[in-house]
Amino acid sequence: MVTFLRVTAAALAVIGASAGANTPAAAPAAPAPDVEAIVSYETRHVMSSGITRVDTWQERLVRRGDQVWTERILPAAVQDHDDDHDKKPEHIGHKHFNGDTAARWLRLQADGKVDVKYVDREHKAVVAIPRAEYGTVGFDGSWAGAANIVPAVLAKSMKAGASSGEAQWRTDRRDGWSHRVLWSESRQIAMKVESVKDDGTVRRLVTVQLKPVAAKAPWDLLAGYAQKRYDDFMD
């Protein structure tokens, strides 16, 4: 479930591979504008049993220069349940890393490679993730997919359509899928991504709601957090 739920919007749209999602990211010519947003995800899947499965979730997105932070937004009821679960005697002292709910902190390095860390609030730890474990924590290796929702080079390669405010719709059909991306050139981000399988069995939707940029980025608030490696949490 980790890979499915933490997948980037580019992968949700089944078009990230065209932009070389698994290759090192090229450093942008100019920094993209700072962005803070709530990103909503919805996937509807008609299964062979005839049952329609609907998965929805939201994440906070913060982009500042060469750094990007994404963090799942958990309803209060779920957080309370998790707190009660962790207080049970059998769970006290047990080390566990939850890639679904940990915040993901990416930094684009000068050579185009991505430094990947996850922030485990439960253990107040910043966890370094080696490339070999990207799949385990649900990261596809794409800086552009994380920073722009859909890589700019991919959005611009799609067929241009009607404008909507400051953004423009772009469309593409390939490999049994139809895709629509509402791309904002000024903000360097996809405001909406819609992907539909031609047989109608799968529909994926990503919506970006921009928020005011906070005075401090979340990575500025990690004083006292321990620096750990992913294998520190292995049994």
N, C-alpha and C positions, 0 to 999 in steps of 0.2 A: 504493500500500500504506500510505502514511502515514495517510491519513484512516481506512482500515479498522481499522488496528491501534491508533490512539490515540483512537478514538471513545469518548465517555463511555458509561456504562452506560445512561443514559436513552435515548441514541440506539440502543444495542444492542437495547433492548427495544422500539424503534419507537414509543415513547410520549412522547418528550420534547417533540415539537411541541405537544402539548396544553397544556404548561405554559409555552409561550412561550419556548422555549430560545434563540431568536435575538433576544430583546429584552433591554434592560438589566435587570440583576437588581435587585430591590427589597431594600434593606437589611433584615436580620432585626430583629425587635423586641428580641430578646435574643441574645447570642452563644451559638452551639452549643457543647457540651462539646468540649474538646480530644480529638482522635482520632489514633491511629496504627494502621495496619492493613496487612495484605497482601491485595491484591485479586486474585483469580484469575478469568480470563476463559476461556470455552470457546465456540466456535461450531462446530456441525456442519451442513454444507450438502450435501445430495444433489443433485449436478449432473445436467444433462440427459444426460450421458454414462454415468450410472449409478454413477459414482465418488463416494464420500462424502469430502468434504474436512473435516478437523478442524484448527482453529486454536486453540492455547492459549498463554496468556502470563500473567505476573504483574506487578503494579506495587506499589510502596510508596506509601501514601497518608499524608500528614501534614496535619492541619487544626488550625490555631490561630487562633481569633478570625476576623479578616477575611483570613486568608491560607491558601492551600492549595498543597500540593506533591505532585506525582505523578511517579514515576520508574520506568521499566521495570527489572525485575530480570533481569539477564543471567547465564546459566550461565557458569561459569568457562571452559569450553572455548571458548565463543563470544568471550569477552573476549580470550583468548589469541590466537585467530585474527585478531581485529581488530587487535591490537597488531602481529602479524607483517605484516599487510596494510599498515598505516600506515608500517612501516619500510622498505618497498620503495622503491628510488630514485625511481620514477616518481610516488610519492605524497608524498615529502618536500617540505614547503613548500606543498602544495596546500591551499587553504582550502576547507573543506566543512562544511556544517551538516547534521547528521543529526537530523531531527525525531522519528524513531522512538525513539532511545535517549537524547536529551537530556531532562533533567528539566524539567517544566513548573511554573512558579511563578506563581500567581495572587494578586492582591490586590484585594479589593472596596473601591471608593472610596465616599466619602460620598454621591455622586450616583447610586450604583447601577451605575456602569460598572465594567468589569473591566480592571485593568492586567495585561497578559500578558507574561511573560518566560520564555525557555527558558534553561536553564543547560547550556552546552556544556563538559563536563569535559575533553574532549580538548584544547581550546584555552584552557581556564580563562577562559571568557567568559560574561557574562550578556547574553543577546541579547533586545532589546526587539522585540516582534512587533506590527506595525500591524494594525488591524482588517482591512484588505484582504487580509492574508496568513493569516488564521485558518484558512481551508480548506486552505491549502498545508501547514500544520503539523498539521492534524487536530484543531483545536479548534473546537467548535460554538458557542462564545460563551456557554455556559450556566454561570454561577457555581454555581447550585444543583445542576446535574448533576455538577459536579466535587466540590463540597463534601459532598453528601448521597448520591451515587451515583444516586438518583432524587430529583428535587425534592420537597420535603415537601408542597407544595400538590397535586402530582399524586398522590402516594401516598395522601394523605388523601381524595382524590376517588374512589378506587377502593372497591369493595365490601369491607367488613370481614368477616374470617373468623375461623378458630381462632387462638388464641395459641400461641406457641412460646417458652417462657421469658419474657423481658421484651419480646419482639417479637410482632407480630401480622401474620398473612398478610392481604394485600389482593389482590383479583383484578379483572380487567377483560378484556373481549373486544371487539375492534373491528377493522375493516378486514382481516379474515382472519387475525387473530392472537389468541392467548390469552396473558395475562400474569399472573404471580404475583409479588408483592413482599412480602418479609418485612421489615416496617418497625419500627424501634426508635424510639419516640417519645422515650425518655429520652436516647438518644445522638444523635438526629436524623440517622439514617443508615439506608439500606437494607442489611440483612445478607445478603440474597440476592435475586436477580432471575432469574426464569425466563420466557422467551418462546418460544412454539412456533407456527410457522405452521400454519394449519388443515390444509393438505395434507401435513404431515409432512416437508417438504423442508428446513426450517431449524429448528434449536433453538439458543437462546442462553442461556448460564448465567453469572451473575456471583456470586461468593461472597466475603464479607468476613470476614477473620480478624483480630480485634482484637489489638493488641500493647500492651505498656506504653509510656506516653508518655515519650520521652527528655527529658533535662534541657535539651538545646538543639535548636532546630529546624534543619533543613538550611540554611535561608537565613541562619542565624547563622554559618555556616562558609564563607563565600565571600570572606574576606579575600584580597586580591591578584588577584581576578578582574577582568578588563577589562570595561568597559561598552560593548557594541556594539549596532548595529542589524542587523536581518535582512538589509538590502541590502548590508551589509559582506561577506556570504558569497556574494553573487551573482557568477557569472563575468562 
